[in-house]
Amino acid sequence: MSLTAGSRPDGTRPPVAVEEPTAAVVPKAVPEKQTTGKIPWRVRLRRDRALILMTLPALALLLLFHYVPLLGNVVAFQDYDPYAASNGVTAILHSPWLGVEQFSRMVDDPLFWDATRNTVVLFLLQLVLFFPVPIALALLINSVIRPRVRAVAQAIMYLPHFFSWVLVVTVFQQVFGGAGIIAQTMEKHGWGGFDLMTNADFFKFLVTAQSVWKDAGWGIIVFLAALAAVSTDLYEAAAMDGAGRWRRMWHVTLPALRPVIALLLVLRVGDALSVGFEQFLLQRDAVGVGASEVLDTYVWNMGIQNGDFSYAAAVGLVKGAIGICLVLAANKFAHLLGEQGVYKK
């Protein structure tokens, strides 16, 4: 019996030692230098110098007409006399200080509270009757299929936004006044005429209708821009799931408008105490002070007509402080609803 190479006398092969593979030595990676990606301000200044130069005039106007006049609120704590010096600015330095006396006077003034009550009532009425109108009209225009019809309707509704309040009041006078079209038509048919322009009880609804006619078109533009950003795939998917027109509006369109509605609502609430000045001043004599006096006209009457600048400044300062608080509260409420509002959390 012959033995093969590498075999034992009994014919079995010896176990072969298998070498385990040695792990390859991987060189340790040298950590690269972390870059923050922050561009130096000199580079950004050189890169954006054209844009900065373009915004300088707007910033100068904002500073000159909005921030510098804030320094004049110091007269709310004085008995300001514009004739105490050669000009009104240096007269501030020569006017006696009264502390919070003007604010105490404001609290005890019944005319101030009457103007505040009228302002709040008009704001709530405009919030209920005026704010939903642009949303409804935007949804109506957006449902129109023909682009030409949509463009014409949008232009007609937006046109009154460019009218002055003098023209708006004149148009309403020619329609709803005692010598207006409606009154003359009723008299021709044997009915008694009417004059809504001098009706103090109807005045709050009249000014709300004027605001709707004048400014609803601007809100339509904003909401239509938000609707244009909604993907058509959402409408197609909802239609394939069996959703009708009202279902698509409720589950697709209105949720897409929620951020814009929340933003405009916050801004509207912040402007609650500024329901208008020129609109009410033009109709002040027709309906009387009791119905048309709001905080803006009250400040004008006390400061410009009566020359009580310190008291008018105190009322304006309180009005601005309340407006800031309302903006913060409304924005917080928007955050609770899951919307961004004016600024993020």
C-alpha positions as CSV (number, residue, x, y, z in Angstrom):
1,M,0.0,0.0,0.0
2,S,1.6,3.2,-1.1
3,L,1.3,6.4,0.9
4,T,0.5,9.7,-0.7
5,A,2.5,12.8,0.1
6,G,1.4,14.4,3.3
7,S,-0.7,11.4,4.6
8,R,-0.3,9.4,7.8
9,P,0.5,5.7,8.0
10,D,-3.2,5.1,8.7
11,G,-4.1,6.9,5.5
12,T,-5.6,10.0,7.1
13,R,-4.4,13.5,6.4
14,P,-3.1,15.6,9.2
15,P,-5.2,18.7,10.0
16,V,-4.1,21.7,8.1
17,A,-3.7,24.9,10.2
18,V,-5.7,27.7,8.7
19,E,-4.3,31.1,9.3
20,E,-6.8,33.7,10.4
21,P,-6.8,36.8,8.2
22,T,-5.2,39.7,10.0
23,A,-7.2,42.9,10.2
24,A,-6.0,45.5,7.8
25,V,-4.5,48.5,9.6
26,V,-6.6,51.5,8.6
27,P,-4.8,54.7,9.1
28,K,-6.6,57.1,11.4
29,A,-8.4,59.8,9.5
30,V,-7.1,63.2,10.2
31,P,-10.1,65.4,11.3
32,E,-10.7,68.1,8.7
33,K,-11.0,71.7,9.8
34,Q,-14.5,72.5,10.7
35,T,-16.0,75.3,8.7
36,T,-18.9,77.3,10.1
37,G,-19.9,78.7,6.8
38,K,-20.2,82.2,8.2
39,I,-19.2,84.9,5.7
40,P,-17.3,87.8,7.1
41,W,-19.3,91.0,7.3
42,R,-16.9,92.9,5.1
43,V,-17.4,90.3,2.3
44,R,-21.1,90.5,2.7
45,L,-21.0,94.3,2.7
46,R,-19.0,94.3,-0.5
47,R,-21.2,91.7,-2.0
48,D,-24.5,93.4,-1.1
49,R,-23.5,97.1,-1.4
50,A,-25.9,97.7,-4.3
51,L,-28.9,96.4,-2.3
52,I,-27.8,98.3,0.8
53,L,-27.7,101.5,-1.2
54,M,-31.1,100.9,-2.6
55,T,-32.6,100.4,0.8
56,L,-31.0,103.4,2.4
57,P,-33.6,106.0,1.2
58,A,-36.4,103.8,2.6
59,L,-34.6,103.3,5.9
60,A,-34.0,107.1,6.1
61,L,-37.7,107.8,5.5
62,L,-38.7,105.2,8.1
63,L,-36.3,106.7,10.6
64,L,-37.3,110.3,10.0
65,F,-41.1,109.9,10.0
66,H,-41.6,106.9,12.3
67,Y,-38.9,106.7,14.9
68,V,-37.7,110.3,15.4
69,P,-41.3,111.5,16.1
70,L,-41.4,108.9,18.9
71,L,-39.2,111.2,20.9
72,G,-42.0,113.8,21.0
73,N,-44.0,111.5,23.2
74,V,-42.1,113.1,26.1
75,V,-44.6,115.9,26.0
76,A,-47.2,113.5,27.4
77,F,-45.5,114.0,30.8
78,Q,-45.3,117.8,30.5
79,D,-47.5,120.8,30.3
80,Y,-46.2,121.5,26.8
81,D,-46.3,125.0,25.6
82,P,-45.1,125.4,21.9
83,Y,-44.6,129.1,22.5
84,A,-42.2,128.7,25.5
85,A,-39.2,129.0,23.1
86,S,-38.4,130.1,19.6
87,N,-39.5,126.8,18.1
88,G,-41.5,123.8,19.1
89,V,-38.6,121.5,19.6
90,T,-36.7,123.6,22.1
91,A,-40.0,124.4,23.8
92,I,-39.9,120.8,25.1
93,L,-36.9,121.8,27.2
94,H,-38.7,124.8,28.7
95,S,-42.0,123.1,29.4
96,P,-42.8,122.1,33.1
97,W,-43.0,118.5,34.0
98,L,-46.3,117.1,35.3
99,G,-45.5,113.4,35.6
100,V,-48.6,111.2,35.1
101,E,-51.1,114.0,35.6
102,Q,-52.2,113.9,31.9
103,F,-52.9,110.1,32.2
104,S,-55.0,110.7,35.4
105,R,-57.0,113.3,33.6
106,M,-57.6,110.9,30.7
107,V,-59.0,108.3,33.1
108,D,-61.4,110.8,34.6
109,D,-62.5,112.2,31.2
110,P,-66.0,110.8,30.1
111,L,-65.4,111.9,26.5
112,F,-62.3,109.7,26.3
113,W,-64.3,106.7,27.4
114,D,-67.1,107.5,24.9
115,A,-64.6,107.6,22.1
116,T,-63.0,104.4,23.3
117,R,-66.4,102.7,23.4
118,N,-67.2,103.8,19.9
119,T,-63.8,102.6,18.7
120,V,-64.2,99.1,20.2
121,V,-67.8,98.7,18.9
122,L,-66.7,99.7,15.4
123,F,-63.7,97.4,15.5
124,L,-65.8,94.4,16.5
125,L,-68.4,95.1,13.9
126,Q,-65.8,95.5,11.2
127,L,-64.0,92.3,12.4
128,V,-67.3,90.3,12.1
129,L,-68.7,91.9,8.9
130,F,-65.6,93.1,7.0
131,F,-62.9,90.5,7.7
132,P,-64.7,87.5,6.2
133,V,-65.8,89.4,3.0
134,P,-62.4,89.3,1.2
135,I,-62.1,85.6,2.0
136,A,-65.5,84.8,0.5
137,L,-64.9,86.9,-2.6
138,A,-61.5,85.4,-3.1
139,L,-63.0,81.9,-3.0
140,L,-65.7,83.0,-5.4
141,I,-63.3,84.5,-7.9
142,N,-61.0,81.5,-7.6
143,S,-63.8,79.2,-8.6
144,V,-64.4,81.0,-11.9
145,I,-62.9,78.9,-14.7
146,R,-62.5,81.6,-17.4
147,P,-59.3,83.6,-16.7
148,R,-60.6,86.7,-18.5
149,V,-63.8,86.8,-16.4
150,R,-61.7,86.3,-13.3
151,A,-59.3,89.1,-14.2
152,V,-62.2,91.6,-14.9
153,A,-63.9,90.8,-11.6
154,Q,-60.7,91.1,-9.7
155,A,-59.9,94.5,-11.3
156,I,-63.4,95.9,-10.6
157,M,-63.3,94.9,-7.0
158,Y,-59.8,96.2,-6.5
159,L,-60.4,99.6,-8.1
160,P,-62.1,101.3,-5.1
161,H,-58.9,100.7,-3.1
162,F,-57.3,103.6,-5.0
163,F,-60.2,106.0,-4.2
164,S,-59.7,108.6,-1.5
165,W,-62.1,108.7,1.4
166,V,-63.5,112.0,0.0
167,L,-64.6,110.2,-3.1
168,V,-66.0,107.2,-1.2
169,V,-68.1,109.4,1.1
170,T,-69.3,111.4,-1.9
171,V,-70.4,108.2,-3.8
172,F,-72.3,107.0,-0.8
173,Q,-73.9,110.4,-0.3
174,Q,-75.1,110.3,-3.9
175,V,-76.6,106.8,-3.4
176,F,-77.8,106.7,0.2
177,G,-78.2,110.4,1.0
178,G,-81.4,112.4,1.3
179,A,-81.0,113.6,-2.3
180,G,-79.5,110.4,-3.5
181,I,-80.6,107.9,-6.1
182,I,-82.5,105.6,-3.8
183,A,-84.3,108.4,-2.0
184,Q,-85.4,110.0,-5.2
185,T,-86.6,106.7,-6.7
186,M,-88.7,106.0,-3.6
187,E,-90.2,109.4,-3.7
188,K,-91.2,109.0,-7.4
189,H,-93.1,105.8,-6.5
190,G,-94.9,107.5,-3.7
191,W,-92.8,106.2,-0.8
192,G,-91.2,108.3,1.8
193,G,-87.6,109.1,1.3
194,F,-84.8,108.4,3.7
195,D,-81.3,109.7,4.5
196,L,-78.9,107.1,5.8
197,M,-76.0,109.5,5.8
198,T,-77.4,111.5,8.7
199,N,-78.7,108.5,10.7
200,A,-76.6,108.3,13.8
201,D,-78.0,104.9,14.8
202,F,-77.1,103.4,11.4
203,F,-73.7,105.2,11.2
204,K,-71.6,102.2,12.4
205,F,-73.1,99.9,9.7
206,L,-72.6,102.7,7.1
207,V,-68.9,103.1,7.8
208,T,-68.4,99.3,7.8
209,A,-70.1,99.1,4.3
210,Q,-67.8,101.9,3.1
211,S,-64.7,100.0,4.4
212,V,-65.9,96.8,2.7
213,W,-66.5,98.6,-0.6
214,K,-63.1,100.4,-0.5
215,D,-60.7,97.9,0.9
216,A,-62.1,94.4,0.3
217,G,-60.3,94.3,-3.1
218,W,-56.9,94.6,-1.4
219,G,-57.7,91.5,0.8
220,I,-58.9,89.6,-2.3
221,I,-55.4,90.1,-3.9
222,V,-53.7,88.7,-0.8
223,F,-55.9,85.6,-0.5
224,L,-55.8,84.9,-4.2
225,A,-52.0,85.0,-4.0
226,A,-52.2,82.4,-1.2
227,L,-54.6,80.3,-3.3
228,A,-52.3,80.4,-6.3
229,A,-49.6,78.6,-4.2
230,V,-51.9,75.6,-3.5
231,S,-50.9,72.6,-5.6
232,T,-53.5,71.3,-8.1
233,D,-52.5,67.8,-7.2
234,L,-54.3,68.2,-3.8
235,Y,-57.6,69.1,-5.6
236,E,-57.2,66.2,-8.0
237,A,-56.4,63.7,-5.2
238,A,-59.5,65.0,-3.3
239,A,-61.7,64.7,-6.4
240,M,-60.5,61.1,-7.0
241,D,-61.4,60.3,-3.4
242,G,-64.9,61.4,-4.1
243,A,-64.8,64.9,-2.5
244,G,-67.2,67.4,-4.1
245,R,-66.7,71.1,-4.5
246,W,-67.6,72.0,-0.9
247,R,-65.5,69.2,0.5
248,R,-62.5,70.3,-1.5
249,M,-63.0,73.9,-0.3
250,W,-63.3,72.8,3.3
251,H,-60.4,70.3,3.4
252,V,-58.0,71.8,0.8
253,T,-58.6,75.5,0.2
254,L,-59.4,76.8,3.7
255,P,-56.4,75.0,5.3
256,A,-54.2,76.6,2.7
257,L,-55.5,80.0,3.7
258,R,-55.1,79.5,7.4
259,P,-51.6,81.0,7.7
260,V,-52.6,84.1,5.8
261,I,-55.9,84.5,7.7
262,A,-54.0,84.2,11.0
263,L,-51.4,86.8,9.9
264,L,-54.0,89.3,8.7
265,L,-56.1,88.7,11.8
266,V,-53.2,89.5,14.1
267,L,-52.4,92.7,12.2
268,R,-56.1,93.7,12.2
269,V,-56.3,93.1,16.0
270,G,-53.2,95.1,16.5
271,D,-54.8,98.0,14.6
272,A,-58.1,97.7,16.6
273,L,-57.9,101.2,18.1
274,S,-57.2,102.8,14.7
275,V,-60.5,102.3,12.9
276,G,-60.1,105.3,10.8
277,F,-59.6,109.1,10.9
278,E,-60.4,110.8,7.6
279,Q,-63.5,108.6,7.1
280,F,-65.0,109.7,10.4
281,L,-63.8,113.3,10.2
282,L,-65.6,113.8,6.9
283,Q,-68.9,112.6,8.3
284,R,-68.6,114.1,11.8
285,D,-70.9,117.0,11.2
286,A,-73.6,114.9,9.5
287,V,-74.2,112.4,12.4
288,G,-72.8,114.3,15.3
289,V,-69.9,113.8,17.7
290,G,-71.6,111.1,19.8
291,A,-71.8,108.6,16.9
292,S,-68.6,109.5,15.0
293,E,-66.1,110.2,17.7
294,V,-63.3,107.6,17.8
295,L,-59.9,107.8,19.4
296,D,-58.2,109.1,16.3
297,T,-60.7,112.0,15.9
298,Y,-60.6,112.6,19.7
299,V,-56.8,113.0,19.6
300,W,-57.1,115.4,16.6
301,N,-59.8,117.4,18.3
302,M,-57.9,117.7,21.6
303,G,-54.5,118.3,20.2
304,I,-55.0,120.3,17.0
305,Q,-58.3,122.1,17.5
306,N,-58.0,122.8,21.3
307,G,-54.2,123.0,21.4
308,D,-53.9,120.6,24.3
309,F,-50.8,118.8,22.9
310,S,-49.7,117.1,26.1
311,Y,-53.1,115.5,26.7
312,A,-53.4,114.4,23.1
313,A,-49.9,112.9,23.3
314,A,-50.9,111.0,26.4
315,V,-54.0,109.5,24.7
316,G,-51.9,108.6,21.7
317,L,-49.3,107.0,23.8
318,V,-51.8,104.8,25.6
319,K,-53.4,103.9,22.3
320,G,-50.1,102.7,20.9
321,A,-49.2,100.7,24.1
322,I,-52.6,98.9,24.0
323,G,-52.0,98.2,20.3
324,I,-48.7,96.5,21.0
325,C,-50.3,94.4,23.7
326,L,-53.0,93.4,21.4
327,V,-50.5,92.3,18.7
328,L,-48.5,90.2,21.2
329,A,-51.7,88.6,22.5
330,A,-53.1,87.9,19.1
331,N,-49.8,86.5,17.9
332,K,-49.6,84.2,21.0
333,F,-53.1,83.0,20.2
334,A,-52.0,82.2,16.6
335,H,-49.1,80.2,18.0
336,L,-51.5,78.2,20.1
337,L,-53.5,77.4,16.9
338,G,-50.3,76.2,15.3
339,E,-49.8,79.1,13.0
340,Q,-46.7,81.4,12.7
341,G,-48.5,84.8,13.0
342,V,-46.3,87.9,12.6
343,Y,-43.2,86.2,14.0
344,K,-42.1,82.7,15.0
345,K,-41.9,81.4,18.6
